[in-house]
Amino acid sequence: MYRTSARRSVSERATPVVMLGRRLRLVAVVGASAVLAAAGVGVTGVTAAGDPGDDGPPPMDHLAWVQQYGVPFREAPNLPDVNAATPEQRAAATDLLLRTEAATAAYADPAAAEAAGFTFIGDLARAGQNPGIAGAMGALAAAMPDMMNMMHVKNNHPSGAVLDPNSPDQLMYTYQGDGTWKLSGVMYMADGAYPGAPPVPGGPITRWHYHPRMGSHHLMMHLFFVPGNDLAHAYAMGMDSM
């Protein structure tokens, strides 16, 4: 039975990883904000999983575009059908995963990510020195057992290109329970492709989704750094299938 986990970086593939439990859980921003604030950790610029952190709803034509090219979160299988992809599509999905891991490996160090323009990443680094953070994160896990202690951190200077490994739209970090954060993957957004079709180099593996229940109408794709570069779990929408 497979449990999705996060990995530190492409250079640490042999390092044992901490398994994330029965489901790959995404943290809600309101709960995380309250808990981190109680621990004295700032959360400005840190967004909820799947939340692009914009300032308002997109225009209706943009919404129609999202609905045309994306699938609603949780209304499609969590894991892509890798077997439905052609060998070329599987190769392209693997290539995107490996290039993304390589391009973001340095961001395993939050200070490097902050220097590269990821907003308020320093709060994650400082959280590790905060004596209340372990208790706060434990309280969050107890209060929301279906959530994972994960934060998405926004790129303050995105390139505007879609699926650019050198400029992902958000980095995903998982709290490790020992005062540290692990780089778990990235989230790509497809706004740069509007109004055309967004790229799907991996065919059915590289699916775009949106979050209608969160009021977020942007196309996005999670890319998780998982053991063995398993394509199905690397390109999961978010929840592990258990």
C-alpha positions in Angstrom: 0.0 0.0 0.0 1.6 3.3 -1.1 1.8 6.3 1.0 2.9 9.5 -0.6 5.9 11.2 1.0 8.1 14.2 0.4 11.7 14.2 -0.5 14.4 16.7 0.4 16.1 17.2 -2.9 17.4 15.5 -6.0 20.8 15.2 -4.4 19.4 13.3 -1.4 17.6 10.5 -3.1 19.2 7.9 -0.8 18.1 9.6 2.4 15.2 7.9 4.2 12.1 10.0 4.1 9.4 10.5 6.7 6.1 9.0 5.5 3.2 11.4 5.6 0.5 9.0 6.9 -2.6 7.6 5.4 -3.4 10.5 3.1 -1.4 13.3 1.5 -3.2 16.1 3.4 -3.2 19.7 2.4 -3.4 22.4 5.1 -6.2 25.0 5.1 -4.9 28.5 5.3 -7.3 29.7 8.0 -6.2 27.0 10.4 -2.6 27.3 9.6 -2.7 31.0 10.0 -4.3 30.9 13.4 -1.9 28.2 14.7 1.2 29.9 13.3 0.1 33.2 14.6 -0.3 31.7 18.0 3.2 30.5 17.8 4.5 33.9 16.8 5.2 33.0 13.2 4.2 35.4 10.5 2.2 33.9 7.6 2.0 36.8 5.2 2.7 35.7 1.7 2.3 32.0 2.6 -0.8 30.6 0.8 -3.0 27.6 1.4 -2.5 24.6 -0.8 -4.1 25.2 -4.1 -4.7 28.9 -3.4 -2.9 31.2 -5.9 -3.2 34.1 -3.4 -4.6 36.6 -5.8 -6.7 39.7 -5.0 -10.0 38.8 -6.5 -12.0 36.5 -8.8 -10.9 36.3 -12.4 -13.2 37.6 -15.2 -15.9 35.3 -16.4 -14.1 34.5 -19.7 -11.1 33.4 -17.7 -13.4 31.2 -15.6 -14.8 29.6 -18.7 -11.3 28.9 -19.9 -10.5 27.3 -16.5 -13.5 25.1 -16.8 -12.7 24.1 -20.4 -9.2 23.0 -19.8 -9.2 21.9 -16.1 -11.0 19.4 -13.9 -12.6 20.3 -10.6 -10.5 19.1 -7.6 -11.8 15.9 -6.1 -14.1 15.3 -9.1 -11.6 13.2 -10.9 -9.3 10.4 -9.8 -6.6 11.6 -7.6 -3.9 9.7 -9.4 -3.4 10.0 -13.1 -3.7 6.9 -15.3 0.0 6.5 -16.2 -0.8 3.4 -18.3 -3.0 5.5 -20.5 -0.1 7.7 -21.5 2.1 6.9 -24.5 5.8 6.2 -23.9 6.6 9.7 -25.2 4.2 11.2 -22.7 5.6 9.2 -19.8 9.1 10.3 -20.9 8.0 14.0 -21.0 6.3 13.7 -17.6 9.5 12.2 -16.1 11.6 14.9 -17.8 9.5 17.6 -16.2 9.7 16.0 -12.8 13.5 15.6 -13.0 14.1 19.1 -14.3 11.9 20.5 -11.6 13.7 18.6 -8.8 17.1 19.7 -10.1 16.1 23.3 -10.6 14.6 23.6 -7.1 17.1 21.4 -5.1 18.7 24.5 -3.6 15.4 25.6 -2.1 15.6 22.8 0.4 17.3 25.6 2.3 14.6 28.2 3.0 17.2 31.0 3.0 18.1 30.2 -0.6 14.4 30.2 -1.6 13.9 33.6 0.1 16.9 35.0 -1.7 15.4 33.8 -5.0 12.2 35.8 -4.4 9.8 33.4 -2.7 7.7 35.6 -0.4 8.3 35.4 3.3 10.1 32.1 3.2 12.1 33.4 6.1 9.1 32.8 8.3 9.5 29.1 7.7 13.1 29.2 8.6 12.4 31.2 11.7 9.6 28.8 12.7 12.3 26.2 13.3 13.8 28.3 16.0 10.4 29.1 17.6 9.9 27.0 20.8 6.1 27.1 20.2 6.1 25.8 16.7 6.1 22.1 17.4 3.2 22.4 19.8 1.4 24.7 17.4 1.8 22.3 14.5 0.8 19.4 16.8 -2.4 21.3 17.7 -3.2 21.9 14.1 -2.8 18.2 13.3 -5.1 17.3 16.2 -7.7 19.9 15.3 -7.7 19.0 11.6 -6.8 15.3 11.3 -7.5 15.3 7.6 -5.0 18.1 7.0 -1.2 17.9 6.6 1.2 20.5 8.0 2.1 21.8 4.5 2.6 25.3 3.3 2.6 26.7 -0.3 5.0 29.7 -0.6 4.4 32.1 -3.5 7.0 33.0 -6.1 7.2 36.8 -6.0 8.9 37.1 -9.4 7.5 34.3 -11.6 8.8 34.2 -15.2 5.3 34.0 -16.6 6.2 30.9 -18.5 4.0 27.8 -17.9 5.7 24.7 -16.5 9.0 26.5 -16.1 11.2 24.4 -13.7 13.4 27.4 -13.1 10.5 29.5 -11.9 7.7 27.5 -10.3 4.7 29.5 -9.1 4.8 28.1 -5.6 7.0 25.9 -3.5 5.5 23.3 -1.2 7.0 22.7 2.2 6.1 20.1 4.8 6.7 20.7 8.6 8.8 17.8 9.9 7.9 17.9 13.6 11.5 18.8 14.6 11.4 22.5 13.9 12.3 22.1 10.2 10.6 22.3 6.9 11.2 19.9 4.0 10.7 20.9 0.3 7.9 18.6 -0.8 7.3 19.8 -4.4 6.0 22.7 -6.4 2.7 23.9 -7.8 2.5 25.2 -11.3 -0.1 27.5 -12.6 -1.3 27.9 -16.2 -2.4 31.5 -16.3 0.4 32.3 -18.8 -1.3 30.1 -21.4 -4.6 32.0 -21.4 -6.6 32.1 -23.6 -5.0 29.1 -25.4 -4.8 25.5 -24.3 -2.2 25.0 -21.5 0.6 22.6 -22.2 0.1 18.9 -21.2 3.5 17.3 -22.1 2.6 14.2 -20.2 -0.8 13.8 -21.7 -3.2 12.2 -19.1 -0.4 12.3 -16.5 0.0 16.1 -16.5 -3.6 17.2 -15.6 -4.7 20.7 -14.7 -7.2 21.2 -12.0 -9.0 24.0 -10.2 -10.7 24.4 -6.8 -14.3 25.6 -7.2 -15.1 25.1 -3.5 -12.3 27.4 -2.5 -13.5 30.1 -4.9 -10.2 29.8 -6.7 -10.6 29.7 -10.4 -7.1 29.2 -11.7 -5.6 26.1 -13.4 -2.9 24.5 -11.3 -0.8 21.3 -11.2 0.9 19.9 -8.1 4.2 18.1 -8.6 5.3 16.1 -5.6 8.8 14.9 -5.0 8.2 11.3 -4.1 10.4 8.2 -3.7 11.5 6.6 -6.9 10.0 9.3 -9.0 6.7 7.4 -9.2 4.8 9.3 -11.8 1.3 8.5 -10.5 2.0 9.9 -7.0 4.3 12.7 -8.3 1.4 14.1 -10.3 -1.4 13.4 -7.8 -3.9 16.1 -7.5 -3.3 16.2 -3.7 -4.9 13.3 -1.8 -3.4 9.9 -1.7 -5.8 7.1 -2.7 -6.2 4.8 0.2 
